Amino acid sequence: MDNFNATKALLPPGTIMQVIQGGNHAQFGNYGLQPGDGTATISAADQQAQAADLTVRLLRAVEGE
């Protein structure tokens, strides 16, 4: 999070971020733990379902629905 917070200002104005509470990087990609990923407190299925829902919402917003 330190690296993320240090570079957040480089993102375009209006950038919207959504944190999936309890998730981690490894479960997002479903490739196994990597150094610094942290321990997830939600299941991989729950995290991936939330990511899919957020992706659909983003695509609908882009399409103007």
Backbone bond lengths (Angstrom), bond angles and torsions (degrees), N, CA, C in turn:
res aa  C-N    CA-C-N  psi(-1)  N-CA   C-N-CA  omega(-1)  CA-C   N-CA-C  phi
1 M - - - 1.450 - - 1.529 111.34 -
2 D 1.331 116.62 -29.65 1.464 118.63 178.86 1.525 110.72 -61.51
3 N 1.333 116.80 -45.85 1.465 120.45 178.62 1.520 110.96 -63.05
4 F 1.326 116.59 -42.12 1.464 120.97 179.34 1.522 110.07 -61.15
5 N 1.325 116.15 -50.56 1.459 119.84 -178.36 1.517 112.23 -63.07
6 A 1.324 117.07 -33.25 1.468 120.78 -179.91 1.526 112.15 -70.22
7 T 1.323 117.77 -25.19 1.469 120.62 -176.81 1.524 113.46 -111.01
8 K 1.311 116.93 0.85 1.466 121.26 -178.01 1.526 112.66 -56.78
9 A 1.314 117.01 -32.96 1.470 120.79 -179.23 1.524 112.22 -66.45
10 L 1.320 117.97 -14.94 1.464 121.14 179.31 1.531 112.37 -80.21
11 L 1.319 117.06 -11.97 1.469 120.65 179.42 1.525 110.04 -72.93
12 P 1.322 116.90 153.38 1.471 119.64 -179.88 1.529 111.75 -62.85
13 P 1.332 116.53 150.39 1.468 119.51 175.16 1.532 109.71 -57.48
14 G 1.298 116.35 143.02 1.453 120.68 179.42 1.514 114.03 85.61
15 T 1.327 117.01 1.45 1.460 120.05 178.05 1.521 109.33 -59.54
16 I 1.305 115.83 132.27 1.464 121.73 177.97 1.522 108.11 -110.42
17 M 1.315 115.48 128.99 1.465 120.34 179.02 1.519 109.55 -118.25
18 Q 1.304 114.82 143.87 1.456 120.28 177.27 1.520 107.90 -128.49
19 V 1.310 116.95 123.22 1.463 122.23 177.83 1.514 108.49 -92.10
20 I 1.315 115.98 131.36 1.461 121.11 173.19 1.520 105.80 -92.77
21 Q 1.318 115.66 100.45 1.458 121.46 -176.45 1.525 110.41 -60.66
22 G 1.320 115.47 129.45 1.457 120.98 177.12 1.513 114.19 90.55
23 G 1.335 117.37 -7.74 1.460 120.49 179.90 1.514 111.55 -86.63
24 N 1.302 115.93 174.32 1.460 120.71 173.58 1.524 109.57 -145.91
25 H 1.311 115.77 171.85 1.456 122.23 -175.42 1.523 111.67 -63.91
26 A 1.328 117.41 -42.96 1.470 121.03 -176.62 1.523 111.80 -60.60
27 Q 1.319 117.55 -40.82 1.464 120.06 -179.01 1.518 112.10 -71.79
28 F 1.321 117.25 -28.52 1.459 119.59 178.70 1.519 110.18 -62.71
29 G 1.327 116.16 -44.57 1.457 120.64 -179.28 1.518 113.48 -92.37
30 N 1.342 116.52 -12.10 1.469 121.98 178.49 1.532 111.34 57.31
31 Y 1.331 116.79 43.71 1.457 121.36 -177.99 1.514 113.31 -120.54
32 G 1.320 118.45 7.22 1.462 121.45 -179.61 1.515 111.65 94.39
33 L 1.310 114.85 162.00 1.461 120.93 -175.89 1.523 111.72 -65.04
34 Q 1.314 113.73 141.21 1.454 122.89 174.60 1.531 106.65 -123.98
35 P 1.321 117.62 157.11 1.467 119.53 179.15 1.531 111.59 -54.33
36 G 1.315 115.90 132.15 1.452 121.59 176.90 1.513 115.65 86.19
37 D 1.329 118.10 0.58 1.467 120.61 -178.14 1.519 113.18 -67.71
38 G 1.298 118.63 -29.97 1.454 121.34 -175.24 1.515 110.74 78.86
39 T 1.324 115.24 172.60 1.453 121.56 -177.74 1.525 109.58 -99.23
40 A 1.313 116.53 126.74 1.463 121.21 177.89 1.532 109.43 -74.63
41 T 1.325 115.40 146.77 1.462 120.34 176.09 1.524 111.07 -113.20
42 I 1.333 116.97 4.38 1.456 122.20 172.52 1.526 107.09 -124.57
43 S 1.306 116.20 162.64 1.460 119.50 -179.52 1.522 111.19 -72.91
44 A 1.325 114.67 158.34 1.465 119.91 176.38 1.522 109.78 -60.47
45 A 1.326 117.38 -40.24 1.468 120.95 -179.47 1.527 110.70 -62.31
46 D 1.329 117.25 -42.12 1.467 120.85 179.20 1.527 110.02 -65.58
47 Q 1.324 117.20 -45.11 1.459 120.10 179.92 1.520 111.16 -62.27
48 Q 1.314 116.81 -44.54 1.464 119.93 -178.56 1.527 111.49 -68.24
49 A 1.325 117.94 -33.72 1.466 120.68 176.34 1.529 109.93 -65.81
50 Q 1.330 117.00 -41.62 1.463 120.10 177.75 1.532 110.99 -64.53
51 A 1.323 116.75 -41.77 1.469 120.39 178.83 1.523 110.52 -63.25
52 A 1.321 117.02 -41.29 1.465 120.53 178.83 1.524 110.58 -64.27
53 D 1.329 117.34 -43.21 1.465 121.29 179.06 1.523 110.83 -61.62
54 L 1.328 116.69 -44.82 1.465 119.96 178.79 1.520 111.38 -63.74
55 T 1.325 117.34 -36.89 1.461 121.47 178.80 1.529 110.46 -65.06
56 V 1.319 116.95 -43.78 1.468 120.97 178.29 1.528 109.98 -62.24
57 R 1.330 116.84 -43.46 1.464 120.24 178.79 1.523 111.00 -61.71
58 L 1.324 117.21 -40.58 1.458 120.96 177.58 1.520 111.15 -62.70
59 L 1.317 116.77 -47.51 1.470 119.93 -179.03 1.520 111.69 -63.59
60 R 1.316 117.25 -37.80 1.476 120.30 177.04 1.514 110.42 -64.43
61 A 1.330 117.06 -40.44 1.466 120.68 179.12 1.516 110.96 -64.65
62 V 1.320 117.02 -40.19 1.460 121.26 179.05 1.524 110.42 -65.32
63 E 1.328 115.97 -37.15 1.470 120.09 179.82 1.511 112.06 -78.95
64 G 1.339 117.25 -9.40 1.455 120.00 177.64 1.518 114.90 86.13
65 E 1.315 117.62 20.96 1.470 119.70 178.26 1.507 110.90 -80.61
